[in-house]
Amino acid sequence: MSGRDVYEYALLRVMPRIERGECFNAGVLVYCRAQSFVAARTHLDEVKLRALDPEADVSGVRAALRAVEGVCTGGAAAGQAARDDAGRRFRWLIAPRSTVVQPGPVHTGLTADPAAEVERLLDLLVR
């Protein structure tokens, strides 16, 4: 197991009509403390979104998903969170919300390459 670090991840779920409780996965957040790494990758399936809510604000959902990616990236795209370390940004993003884009529960694993893990999880759990 040498060379592998613990990482945490959470799925980003789109719940277009919160009162109905229906959702689908649209992204993944990955945090690896040992490597000061945090990243999000998203993929919005517009067909699923429209199936759950034909009146859904597609551009608004895309903007919310991009905002999560921006907070992870840091810099100007992160807004006030830009000064926070990777762990604080991850914890802020996984906090429960009553919005169309919501984080799921946090899970853990081991990885040597957290950036590759983001892509693997996106392919496995979202696309």
C-alpha positions as CSV (number, residue, x, y, z in Angstrom):
1,M,0.0,0.0,0.0
2,S,3.0,2.4,0.0
3,G,2.6,5.3,-2.3
4,R,-1.1,5.4,-1.9
5,D,-2.9,8.1,0.1
6,V,-6.4,8.2,1.6
7,Y,-8.8,10.3,-0.4
8,E,-12.4,11.3,0.2
9,Y,-15.1,11.8,-2.4
10,A,-18.7,12.8,-2.8
11,L,-21.0,12.8,-5.7
12,L,-22.8,15.9,-6.9
13,R,-26.4,15.2,-7.4
14,V,-28.9,17.2,-9.4
15,M,-32.4,17.3,-7.9
16,P,-34.4,19.5,-10.2
17,R,-37.6,19.3,-8.1
18,I,-36.6,19.0,-4.5
19,E,-40.1,18.3,-3.3
20,R,-40.1,15.1,-5.4
21,G,-36.7,13.8,-4.1
22,E,-35.7,12.5,-7.5
23,C,-32.0,13.0,-8.4
24,F,-29.2,11.8,-10.6
25,N,-25.4,12.1,-10.4
26,A,-23.8,15.0,-12.3
27,G,-20.3,15.2,-10.9
28,V,-17.7,14.1,-8.3
29,L,-15.6,15.9,-5.7
30,V,-12.3,14.4,-4.6
31,Y,-10.1,15.6,-1.7
32,C,-6.8,14.1,-0.7
33,R,-5.3,15.7,2.4
34,A,-1.9,14.2,2.0
35,Q,-1.5,15.9,-1.4
36,S,-3.4,19.1,-0.6
37,F,-5.6,18.1,-3.6
38,V,-9.2,19.0,-4.3
39,A,-11.0,18.8,-7.6
40,A,-14.4,18.4,-9.1
41,R,-15.4,17.2,-12.5
42,T,-19.0,17.4,-13.8
43,H,-21.1,16.0,-16.6
44,L,-24.7,17.1,-16.9
45,D,-27.0,14.7,-18.7
46,E,-29.6,17.1,-20.1
47,V,-31.9,14.3,-21.2
48,K,-32.1,13.0,-17.6
49,L,-32.6,16.6,-16.3
50,R,-35.5,17.2,-18.8
51,A,-37.0,13.8,-18.0
52,L,-37.3,14.7,-14.3
53,D,-38.3,18.3,-15.0
54,P,-39.2,19.5,-18.5
55,E,-39.1,23.1,-17.2
56,A,-35.6,22.8,-15.6
57,D,-33.2,25.7,-15.9
58,V,-30.4,23.9,-17.7
59,S,-28.2,26.9,-17.9
60,G,-28.7,27.5,-14.1
61,V,-27.8,23.9,-13.3
62,R,-24.7,24.1,-15.5
63,A,-23.6,27.3,-13.8
64,A,-24.0,25.7,-10.4
65,L,-21.9,22.8,-11.5
66,R,-19.2,25.1,-12.9
67,A,-19.2,27.1,-9.7
68,V,-18.3,23.9,-7.8
69,E,-15.5,23.2,-10.2
70,G,-14.3,26.8,-9.7
71,V,-14.2,26.6,-5.9
72,C,-12.0,23.5,-6.3
73,T,-9.7,25.1,-8.8
74,G,-9.2,28.1,-6.5
75,G,-8.0,31.5,-7.7
76,A,-10.5,34.1,-8.9
77,A,-13.0,31.4,-9.8
78,A,-13.3,30.4,-6.1
79,G,-14.5,33.8,-4.9
80,Q,-14.1,34.2,-1.2
81,A,-13.0,30.5,-0.8
82,A,-9.8,31.3,-2.8
83,R,-7.9,31.9,0.4
84,D,-9.1,28.6,2.0
85,D,-7.0,25.5,1.8
86,A,-8.1,22.5,-0.1
87,G,-9.7,20.8,2.9
88,R,-11.8,23.8,3.9
89,R,-13.0,24.2,0.3
90,F,-14.0,20.5,0.2
91,R,-15.8,20.7,3.5
92,W,-17.7,23.7,2.4
93,L,-18.7,22.0,-0.8
94,I,-20.0,18.9,0.9
95,A,-22.1,20.7,3.4
96,P,-25.8,19.8,3.1
97,R,-27.9,22.1,1.0
98,S,-31.4,22.5,-0.2
99,T,-30.6,23.5,-3.8
100,V,-30.9,21.9,-7.2
101,V,-27.2,20.7,-7.0
102,Q,-26.5,18.8,-3.8
103,P,-23.5,16.8,-2.5
104,G,-24.1,13.2,-1.6
105,P,-22.5,11.3,1.3
106,V,-18.7,11.2,1.7
107,H,-16.8,8.0,0.9
108,T,-13.1,7.1,1.2
109,G,-10.5,5.2,-0.8
110,L,-6.8,4.9,-1.5
111,T,-5.1,6.3,-4.5
112,A,-1.6,7.2,-5.8
113,D,-3.1,9.7,-8.2
114,P,-6.0,11.8,-7.0
115,A,-6.4,13.5,-10.4
116,A,-6.8,10.2,-12.1
117,E,-9.2,9.1,-9.4
118,V,-11.5,12.1,-10.3
119,E,-11.7,10.9,-13.9
120,R,-12.2,7.3,-12.9
121,L,-15.0,8.1,-10.5
122,L,-16.7,10.4,-13.1
123,D,-16.6,7.6,-15.7
124,L,-17.8,5.0,-13.2
125,L,-20.5,6.9,-11.3
126,V,-21.7,9.8,-13.5
127,R,-21.3,9.2,-17.2
